[in-house]
Amino acid sequence: MKKLKHAEISENRSTLETLDKVDKLPVCVFLDSIRSSYNVGSIFRTSDGAMIEKLYLCGYTPYPPKKEVLKTALGSHESVSWEYVNNPKETILELKEKGYKICALELTDNSKPHYSLSKNDIPMCLLIGNEITGVSQDLIDLCDMSIEIPQYGIKQSLNVAVAYGVAVFELRKIYDT
């Protein structure tokens, strides 16, 4: 085993010029009032890694060109389609009308484990909430389902960017198989 050099890794990666030819994961993601710029940048980077369809930012979620977002995004704000929306409900309802299942990554009275999703749940609009308060109830009211990542320690949840990574790569695995 030998560690690959950057040039060797890049040989098998898309470029900004070839992104239109990539099979994107049919998942749109909403960031609902994420407070940390570093979490947002990390989510951009993870979104690039999973090659999601689109990232929507709403509420007081910081967005590019904010310096701290760019620092952790490491340029992924250029490879991930994104936009800030003032009215997330309107956009979510449009996605629902197009056949997207609306899913909150949130502990609810009806949430199921993230690993119980199937191909029938894709295309999906995944809602990610604030680090403390989670996804707002007015957006949960639009959801078809909610998923959670089971916790085995004393804390109730993972960091929002970490939880998103777990969930989106589970969706990528489901989509690719």
N, C-alpha and C positions, 0 to 999 in steps of 0.2 A: 504494500500500500504506500502510495506517495501522495502528498498533499498537492493539489492542483494549483497552478499559478493563475493569476487573474486573467491573463491572455487565454489560457486553456479553458477556463470557465466561460469566458465571453464568446468563444467560438460557437457555443450551443444556445446562446441567448438571443432574444429578439432585440431589436434596436428601435429607437423612436420612429425611424423610417419604415419599419416592417410591422409595427403594432396593428395596423389594419388587417393583417393576414393571420393574426393569432386567434385561436379559438378561445374566446373569453368565457369565463364562468358566468352564466346568466344569473348573476346576483347583483342587486343594487343594495347599497348600504347607506343608512341614515345615521349620522352622528348627532344625537339629541343633547345639546348643551353640555358637551364635553368641556371641562374647565382647563385641563392641562394642555398647553401647546405641545409638550413633548409626547403626550399620549396621542394627540392628533397626528403628529409627524410619524410616529411609530405605526399608526393605523394606515397612513398613506403607504408606508414601506411594505407592510404586510399585504395591503391591497394589490400592490404591484406583484408581490411574490405569488399570490393566488390568482392574479390577472382577472380581477372582478370587472364587471361591466361598467359600473359607475359608483362614485362616492358622492353622497349629498351631505352637506353640512348645514345645520340649522340652529336656531336659538343663539346662545352666546359662544358657540364653538369657534375657536380661533381658526384662521385659515391663511394660506399663502397670500401675500408675501411676508407674513409675520416671521421674524427671524428665528424664533424658537421652533416653529413648525418646520421651517426649511432645514434647520440643523439636524433634526432626527429623520426627516423625510429623505434626506440624501438624494435629492433630484427626482424622487418618485412622483412628486406633484406634476411632473411633465409627462409621465407615462400612464398615470391613472386619470381617467376622465372624471372630472369633479365639478361641482358647482355649489354655491351657497344659495339656499332657498329661504325666503321669508315665510312662506306658508307651506310647511311640510305636509299638512293634512291633504291639501290639494294635490300635491305631487304623488303622495302615497296612494290616494284614491285613483289617480290616473294609472299608476302601475297596477293596481288591483284590477282595474278595468281591462288592462292588457293581459291579464292572466297570471300575474305574479302573486304568489302566496305571501302574505304579510306576516312576519315573524319577529317577535321581540326576543332578544337575548336577555331574559329577565326572570327572576323568581316570581311566579304568580301561583294562584291556587290551582292552576291547570297546566303548569309547565311540565315538559317531558325532557328526558336527557337528550343532550345534543347528538349523541350517537344513535338515536332512534329515528333520525330523519331518513328519507328515502328519495330516490330520483323523482318520485311523484310530487315532492315538495319544491322542486325546481322547475321554472324560474322562481326566485325568491327575492323579496325585499326584506333585508335584515335590519332591525332597529337596534342601535347600541346607545345606551343611556349614560347619563352623568355618573361620575365616579362615586358620588355619595347617594344621590336620590334615584338613580337608575333611569329607565325610560319613563317619560311622563304618562300619567294615566290617560290623558286625552289621545295620545298616540297608541297606547295599549288597546284602547277601545276600538281601534281600526284593525286590530290584528286578527288573523285566522288562527294563530297558535303562538305559543311561547316555548322557548327551550332554555334549559339551564345546564351548567356544567357541575356535576356532582362534586361536593366538597367533603373532604374526609378529616379535615383539621378543625380548629376552633373558629376560624374566620368564615364569614358567610359567602365570600366571593373572591375571585381573582382580580388583579388589576385589569381595568377595562381594555387596555391594548392587548394584554396577554389573553384574556377571555375571547376577544375578537379573533385573535390568531388561532386559538383552538377551534372555535366554531367555523371560521371560514375555510380552514384547511380540511375539516371534516366534510364540509360541503364540496370542496374541490375533489376529495377522494370519492365521494358518492357520485359526482358528475363524471369523473374519469373512468369509473368501473362499469 
